[in-house]
Amino acid sequence: MATKISVPGSIDDTLKLLSKADYVGDRSLATVLFLALKMGRPLFLEGEAGVGKTEIAKVLSSTLGRKLIRLQCYEGLDVSAAVYEWNYAAQMIAIRLAEAEGGVDRDRLTHDVFSEQYLIKRPLLQALEPDTVGPPVLLIDELDRTDEAFEAFLLEVLADFQITIPEMGTVKAAEPPIVIITSNRTREIHDALKRRCLYHWVGYPDATRELKIVNAKVPGIGKKLAQEIVHFVQALRKEDLFKSPGVAETLDWAAALAELDAVALDPATVSDTLGVLLKYQDDIARIEGSKASELLNQVRADLRAAE
C-alpha cells in the first residue's frame, strides 16, 4: 500500500521539493506554492508559453506521489469533455433489456440508468474522487484557450470543490485536490475566477537561474557552451521578436547543440539551428546571418568582462 506523502512544512521545504525534481524555482514561487498547498487553494499561474508553468504540476505529482489529472483546455471545451457524460449506448441497452423482460418500473429504471454505473467521468469529476495516497494534482492547462462560459462553470468547482450532476445530485470532494491552473494570457481571465485562486506570474528566468536549469536538464553539456547558450537566449529576448524563446526552447537548443557535439557557439551553427529556438520564420529571418554574429560577439564580450 502506497504511503501518503505530506505537503512541505515550510517555504524552504518547498524549494527542496522543487529542486528534488530538478525544477529550479525562485523563492517567490516557492512561497506562493507553499501557501496554496497549506491553505488548500488553487494556484493560478500566468506567463509566456514555455516558462515552466505546466511543469510545476508534474513536479508536485511526482514528488508528492499523487495522481496527475490533466485537463488540456481548447476552444469549444464543454462539460461532456471536461466533467462527465452519460454512456448513452449502455443506457439504451439496459432500457431495451428491461422492456424485453416486461413489468418495467419506469421510476426504478430511470434511477438505475442514471447511476454511477453509466457515468463516464472526465478530468474534473475524477479529481474529486478520494485516493489512499492523497488528493490528486488537477492541472487545468491553458485556461485562456476556453471561453467565458467554461470559466463560469469552474467557479463552483474551485469555490467548493464540488460538481452538481442534475440526474444524481452533488458530488463533493472529501479532500480538495491540489489545483494548478495555467494561462499563457492570450486573453484575460475573469476576476471572479482569479479571486478563488492564489496568483503567480512565471516570468523568464535571469541568466544565473537559466544556467542552473540548463545544467540540471541537459547533463554533460560543456560549461562554455551552456554559458553561451543562456546568454545568447537572454540577448534574444531583448530583441523585437514575434515570440521570444522560452525556457523550453532554451533546453531544446542546448540538447540539439549537444547532439551536434558543439563545444561553443559560432555564427554558422547559430543560424543553422535557429529553427530549434525560434518558431516563426519572420523571427528567424530577422536574426540569422549578420544579426546572429552581432549578438554572439556581444555575448562573448559580456562573458569575457564577467571573468
Residue pairs with C-beta under 8 A, 6 or more apart in sequence:
1 132
2 65
2 132
2 133
3 65
3 133
4 65
4 132
4 133
4 134
5 63
5 64
5 65
5 66
5 133
5 134
7 37
7 38
7 64
8 14
8 16
8 17
8 34
8 37
10 34
11 27
11 30
11 31
11 34
12 30
13 34
14 30
14 31
14 33
14 34
14 37
15 25
15 27
15 30
17 59
17 60
17 63
17 64
18 24
18 25
18 29
18 30
18 33
18 59
19 25
20 63
21 58
21 59
21 62
21 63
22 216
22 217
23 52
23 55
23 56
23 59
24 205
24 209
24 212
24 213
24 216
25 33
25 56
26 205
26 209
28 200
29 56
29 200
29 202
32 43
32 198
32 199
32 200
33 43
33 56
33 200
35 41
35 198
36 42
36 43
36 178
36 198
37 178
39 198
40 176
41 196
41 197
41 198
42 158
42 179
42 180
42 181
42 196
42 197
42 198
43 56
43 179
43 180
43 181
43 197
43 198
43 199
43 200
44 181
44 183
44 189
44 193
44 194
44 197
44 198
44 199
44 200
45 53
45 56
45 180
45 181
45 182
45 183
45 200
45 201
45 202
46 53
46 182
46 183
46 184
46 185
46 189
46 199
46 200
46 201
46 202
47 53
47 184
47 185
47 201
47 202
47 203
48 184
48 185
48 203
48 204
48 244
48 246
49 184
49 243
49 246
49 248
50 245
50 246
50 247
50 248
50 249
51 202
51 203
51 204
51 205
51 246
51 247
51 248
52 202
52 247
52 248
53 180
53 182
53 202
54 139
54 141
54 182
56 180
57 68
57 70
57 137
57 139
57 141
57 180
57 182
58 68
58 139
60 66
60 137
60 178
60 180
61 67
61 68
61 136
61 137
64 134
64 137
64 178
65 133
65 134
66 131
66 133
66 134
66 135
66 136
66 137
66 178
67 131
67 133
67 136
67 137
68 136
68 137
68 139
69 123
69 126
69 127
69 136
69 137
69 138
69 139
69 177
70 123
70 139
70 141
71 82
71 122
71 123
71 124
71 138
71 139
71 140
71 141
72 141
72 142
73 140
73 141
73 142
73 143
73 144
73 145
73 146
73 150
74 142
74 145
74 146
75 145
75 146
75 147
76 147
77 145
77 146
77 150
78 150
79 85
79 153
80 122
81 122
82 122
82 123
82 124
82 150
82 153
83 122
83 123
83 124
83 125
83 153
83 163
84 119
84 120
84 121
84 122
84 125
84 163
84 165
85 120
85 122
86 114
86 118
86 119
86 120
86 167
87 118
87 119
87 120
90 118
91 113
91 114
91 118
94 109
94 112
94 113
94 118
95 109
95 113
98 104
98 109
114 167
114 168
115 168
116 168
119 125
119 165
119 168
121 129
123 138
124 138
124 157
124 163
125 163
125 171
126 136
127 135
127 136
127 138
127 173
127 177
127 179
128 161
128 162
128 163
128 171
128 172
128 173
128 177
129 136
129 173
130 173
130 174
130 175
134 175
135 173
135 175
135 176
135 177
135 178
136 177
136 178
137 177
137 178
137 180
138 177
138 178
138 179
138 180
139 180
139 182
140 154
140 179
140 180
140 181
140 182
141 182
142 182
142 183
142 184
143 151
143 181
143 182
143 183
143 189
143 193
144 183
144 184
144 185
144 186
144 187
144 189
145 186
148 190
151 189
151 190
151 192
151 193
152 190
152 192
154 193
155 192
155 193
155 196
156 162
156 163
156 164
157 163
158 179
158 193
158 196
158 197
159 196
160 172
161 172
161 173
161 176
161 177
162 170
162 171
162 172
162 173
163 170
163 171
164 170
164 171
165 171
179 197
181 197
183 189
204 210
204 237
204 244
204 246
204 247
205 213
205 247
206 234
207 230
207 231
207 234
210 230
210 233
210 234
210 247
210 250
211 226
211 227
211 230
213 247
213 250
213 251
214 221
214 226
214 229
214 230
214 250
214 251
214 254
215 221
215 226
217 251
217 254
218 226
218 251
218 254
218 255
218 258
220 258
221 254
221 257
221 258
222 263
222 264
224 263
224 264
225 254
225 257
225 258
225 262
225 263
225 264
225 265
226 254
227 303
228 264
228 265
228 296
228 299
228 300
228 303
229 250
229 253
229 254
229 257
229 265
230 250
231 299
231 302
231 303
232 265
232 270
232 295
232 296
232 299
233 245
233 249
233 250
233 253
233 277
235 295
235 298
235 299
236 244
236 245
236 277
236 278
236 287
236 295
237 244
237 245
239 286
239 287
239 295
240 286
241 278
241 280
241 283
241 286
241 287
242 280
242 282
242 283
243 278
243 279
243 280
243 283
245 253
245 277
245 278
249 276
249 277
249 278
249 279
250 277
252 276
252 277
253 273
253 276
253 277
256 273
256 276
257 265
257 269
257 273
260 269
260 273
262 269
265 296
265 299
266 296
267 289
267 292
267 293
267 296
270 288
270 292
270 296
271 288
271 289
271 292
274 284
274 287
274 288
274 292
275 284
278 284
278 287
287 295
